[in-house]
């Protein structure tokens, strides 16, 4: 359940999509780690090492974007 705090910034659709993508990437990373721990074939070990590294980079990028959006004050529309 979501709880709203006084200091919570309004969330826009892009931010919510980032959070969703971050959660999916976390699941993919957990899946890649689980597969890596259960394979014996050297080729599959290499494949999962690459997959884990790839998903880690994606997770790091998305986490950085989420943190960046949390630190940016909400923009107000300006009149032209």
Backbone as CSV, one residue per row, in Angstrom:
resi,resn,N_x,N_y,N_z,CA_x,CA_y,CA_z,C_x,C_y,C_z
1,UNK,0.828,-1.166,0.000,0.000,0.000,0.000,0.880,1.239,0.000
2,UNK,0.512,2.216,-0.808,1.270,3.454,-0.874,0.862,4.382,0.256
3,UNK,1.829,4.997,0.863,1.553,5.978,1.904,2.037,7.325,1.406
4,UNK,1.267,8.332,1.651,1.622,9.667,1.213,2.179,10.448,2.391
5,UNK,3.281,11.111,2.148,3.914,11.914,3.171,3.751,13.383,2.806
6,UNK,3.943,14.255,3.789,3.822,15.683,3.542,4.797,16.160,2.474
7,UNK,6.027,15.672,2.534,7.070,16.157,1.643,7.128,15.407,0.323
8,UNK,6.186,14.518,0.097,6.216,13.728,-1.129,5.909,14.612,-2.328
9,UNK,6.757,14.498,-3.348,6.589,15.292,-4.556,5.560,14.642,-5.459
10,UNK,4.841,15.454,-6.213,3.887,14.869,-7.152,4.601,13.976,-8.157
11,UNK,3.976,12.890,-8.506,4.606,11.940,-9.415,3.957,12.061,-10.783
12,UNK,4.805,12.207,-11.779,4.267,12.240,-13.129,4.359,10.859,-13.759
13,UNK,3.790,10.739,-14.914,3.713,9.436,-15.580,5.097,8.875,-15.908
14,UNK,6.022,9.742,-16.325,7.380,9.299,-16.658,8.064,8.698,-15.427
15,UNK,7.894,9.343,-14.288,8.489,8.852,-13.049,7.921,7.487,-12.674
16,UNK,6.620,7.336,-12.812,5.987,6.055,-12.496,6.450,4.958,-13.451
17,UNK,6.645,5.301,-14.719,7.171,4.325,-15.677,8.599,3.923,-15.317
18,UNK,9.389,4.887,-14.877,10.752,4.577,-14.443,10.743,3.613,-13.258
19,UNK,9.871,3.869,-12.298,9.787,2.981,-11.137,9.361,1.574,-11.550
20,UNK,8.427,1.494,-12.484,7.981,0.192,-12.978,9.120,-0.534,-13.692
21,UNK,9.837,0.185,-14.542,10.961,-0.412,-15.262,12.065,-0.830,-14.294
22,UNK,12.272,-0.040,-13.253,13.278,-0.381,-12.244,12.895,-1.679,-11.526
23,UNK,11.637,-1.829,-11.186,11.175,-3.055,-10.518,11.316,-4.263,-11.434
24,UNK,10.975,-4.087,-12.705,11.126,-5.202,-13.656,12.594,-5.572,-13.853
25,UNK,13.447,-4.572,-13.882,14.884,-4.822,-14.041,15.434,-5.533,-12.820
26,UNK,14.947,-5.183,-11.643,15.365,-5.878,-10.417,14.964,-7.346,-10.476
27,UNK,13.755,-7.614,-10.962,13.315,-9.004,-11.120,14.192,-9.747,-12.123
28,UNK,14.540,-9.081,-13.230,15.398,-9.701,-14.239,16.783,-9.982,-13.674
29,UNK,17.269,-9.089,-12.830,18.580,-9.294,-12.212,18.540,-10.477,-11.245
30,UNK,17.488,-10.566,-10.457,17.339,-11.713,-9.551,17.277,-13.023,-10.342
31,UNK,16.542,-12.995,-11.452,16.415,-14.179,-12.307,17.764,-14.570,-12.903
32,UNK,18.523,-13.580,-13.374,19.837,-13.858,-13.965,20.794,-14.429,-12.924
33,UNK,20.767,-13.870,-11.702,21.613,-14.410,-10.630,21.225,-15.849,-10.302
34,UNK,19.944,-16.124,-10.222,19.485,-17.478,-9.906,19.919,-18.459,-10.982
35,UNK,19.782,-18.065,-12.234,20.204,-18.939,-13.325,21.713,-19.154,-13.310
36,UNK,22.467,-18.088,-13.037,23.920,-18.191,-12.995,24.360,-19.193,-11.927
37,UNK,23.674,-19.187,-10.798,24.049,-20.072,-9.703,23.697,-21.531,-9.961
38,UNK,22.848,-21.770,-10.954,22.381,-23.135,-11.185,22.883,-23.781,-12.470
39,UNK,23.772,-23.126,-13.191,24.261,-23.732,-14.437,25.641,-24.334,-14.224
40,UNK,25.926,-25.347,-15.026,27.224,-26.020,-14.951,28.015,-25.902,-16.245
41,UNK,27.325,-25.728,-17.349,27.974,-25.650,-18.643,28.774,-24.347,-18.753
42,UNK,30.048,-24.428,-19.147,30.889,-23.228,-19.239,30.323,-22.148,-20.171
43,UNK,29.692,-22.564,-21.266,29.109,-21.579,-22.177,27.940,-20.841,-21.525
44,UNK,27.133,-21.568,-20.773,26.016,-20.926,-20.078,26.500,-20.033,-18.940
45,UNK,27.565,-20.439,-18.284,28.150,-19.597,-17.239,28.566,-18.257,-17.835
46,UNK,29.264,-18.310,-18.973,29.675,-17.079,-19.658,28.463,-16.246,-20.058
47,UNK,27.440,-16.887,-20.584,26.242,-16.173,-21.018,25.577,-15.463,-19.841
48,UNK,25.470,-16.133,-18.712,24.837,-15.504,-17.561,25.704,-14.423,-16.932
49,UNK,27.010,-14.557,-17.034,27.888,-13.476,-16.572,27.615,-12.215,-17.386
50,UNK,27.522,-12.362,-18.697,27.211,-11.214,-19.556,25.817,-10.666,-19.265
51,UNK,24.873,-11.560,-19.038,23.511,-11.111,-18.754,23.450,-10.351,-17.434
52,UNK,24.101,-10.872,-16.409,24.114,-10.191,-15.106,24.755,-8.815,-15.250
53,UNK,25.877,-8.739,-15.944,26.545,-7.447,-16.134,25.659,-6.467,-16.891
54,UNK,24.991,-6.942,-17.919,24.115,-6.100,-18.716,22.953,-5.564,-17.884
55,UNK,22.308,-6.436,-17.152,21.148,-6.029,-16.363,21.589,-5.115,-15.214
56,UNK,22.783,-5.358,-14.660,23.292,-4.481,-13.603,23.482,-3.053,-14.127
57,UNK,24.010,-2.934,-15.334,24.192,-1.604,-15.916,22.863,-0.908,-16.157
58,UNK,21.880,-1.661,-16.631,20.555,-1.086,-16.841,19.964,-0.643,-15.511
59,UNK,20.080,-1.459,-14.479,19.557,-1.126,-13.163,20.225,0.132,-12.617
60,UNK,21.536,0.204,-12.764,22.290,1.373,-12.288,21.815,2.639,-13.005
61,UNK,21.612,2.556,-14.306,21.140,3.696,-15.082,19.755,4.141,-14.610
62,UNK,18.828,3.189,-14.492,17.464,3.522,-14.093,17.426,4.093,-12.674
63,UNK,18.206,3.521,-11.781,18.253,4.012,-10.410,18.772,5.442,-10.373
64,UNK,19.769,5.731,-11.190,20.290,7.091,-11.281,19.243,8.065,-11.782
65,UNK,18.452,7.653,-12.780,17.386,8.514,-13.312,16.306,8.758,-12.261
66,UNK,15.951,7.724,-11.506,14.936,7.878,-10.463,15.436,8.845,-9.397
67,UNK,16.668,8.674,-8.961,17.232,9.565,-7.950,17.318,10.994,-8.469
68,UNK,17.670,11.130,-9.735,17.749,12.454,-10.348,16.372,13.118,-10.351
69,UNK,15.345,12.372,-10.682,13.997,12.936,-10.704,13.506,13.273,-9.307
70,UNK,13.954,12.545,-8.300,13.541,12.825,-6.932,14.167,14.116,-6.423
71,UNK,15.324,14.481,-6.957,16.022,15.679,-6.503,15.663,16.921,-7.296
72,UNK,14.959,16.765,-8.391,14.594,17.899,-9.224,13.251,18.436,-8.755
73,UNK,13.176,19.740,-8.478,11.880,20.282,-8.054,10.879,20.208,-9.198
74,UNK,9.612,20.025,-8.893,8.603,19.933,-9.955,8.541,21.239,-10.739
75,UNK,8.361,21.123,-12.025,8.307,22.317,-12.871,6.895,22.878,-12.851
76,UNK,6.818,24.159,-12.949,5.515,24.804,-13.016,5.315,25.317,-14.434
77,UNK,4.125,25.217,-14.955,3.879,25.698,-16.306,4.087,27.211,-16.376
78,UNK,4.669,27.647,-17.455,4.891,29.078,-17.653,3.996,29.592,-18.753
79,UNK,3.566,30.816,-18.585,2.701,31.423,-19.617,3.579,31.957,-20.729
80,UNK,3.115,31.805,-21.951,3.883,32.289,-23.109,3.494,33.696,-23.460
